[in-house]
Amino acid sequence: MECDKRFRELIDRSFVEEVSEGERRLMHDHIRDCDGCKRYVELTARTIRGLREFTFPSEADSSAQVFEILARHTETMRQQNVQFRIWAAFAVALSMSIVGSALVYQVAKFLAAPMHFDNAQVQAGVLVFWLLPSFCAALYTLAAPGQNRGIA
Amino acid sequence: MTLNMTAETETAKIARGLRERDMELLADLVERFQHRLVRYLLYLTGRRDYAEDLAQETWIRVLQRGSQYNGRQRFDPWLFAIARNLAIDYLRKKLRAVQTVSLPNDRDAMLLLPSSGPSPFEAAARSEDAMRLAGRLQILSPLYREALLLRFQEELSLAEIAQVVGAPLTTVTSRIYRGLAALRSAFEEGDSHGV
């Protein structure tokens, strides 16, 4: 005899999710009198038990291999991070050098008249005493030894 | 309550360790989850070789994107979700390599890649019942296989499974029921034939 579909659904639900106490009682009462549903419960339980009886052997050194790969990858990421920091610091220093030089040039031009400097002297002064030193400082972020590299 | 607090502390510790790329913590996580991860990927792909490769990729992704784990949920569903996305992309590339026809758009459909070679499920069956299920598992849709594994072996809640597979709860339960029905028929048919 084909059982009421809702009992089969209730049985399925009882294996997969929570059912209320009332539903559980209803199900048990029904199963007691219904051979078809009793067998359905047995087969479902057997299926789930069978699913838990698969043992996938893992390779003995699988975890060790993964960890070795991760350690290598971490080192690569660390090196990439250092490279990025160096170039970022250089870009910031170079920008500051250019912007700073422009500002200093404007101030020097403003002060040039009362101090009787001509335009060429102002340009030479800014170049020698500001632009070149600041550009060298920016380059130092690329060339500095060891841990000071990239730390401007 | 105490158990909840312990669980919270545990996940928060993992989240902090991943943010700081703590290698000791990572080694511990690999030790604890590698077997389960490979098993999950095996259910998903049906291939041992794919599963091993993808497990390595998954850990690299965990290392790179560890800061995205917020520590508010369990770690294993988050790990499985990463593995799943990688598996879909990986299988899509594999399919692209062997197919010249246009690919389906549905990401989940990509999981229906036919597998070849000996079934890893038969090799892993440890009982007569499991052996009877192995054949069915191999031909069962990976989406159903995945749902069954997550529910009955990993014992994730339905909400956690929904989070891993990125599908609504109703879809998840429907996959579990259909998967169970397909596997149950292995016993029904077997018994009716007197096996």
Interface residues (C-beta under 8 A of the other chain):
Chain A: D12 F15 V16 E17 L43 T44 R46 T47 I48 R49 G50 L51 R52 E53 F54 T55 F56 P57 S58 E59 S62 S63 Q65 V66 F67 I69 L70 A71 H73 T74 M77
Chain B: R21 M23 L26 A27 V30 E31 Q34 H35 V38 R39 L42 E52 A55 Q56 W59 I60 L63 Q64 P120 F121 A124 A125 R126 S127 D129 A130 R132 L133 A134 L148 L149 R151 F152 Q153 L158 T173 I176 Y177 L180 L183 R184 A186 F187 E188
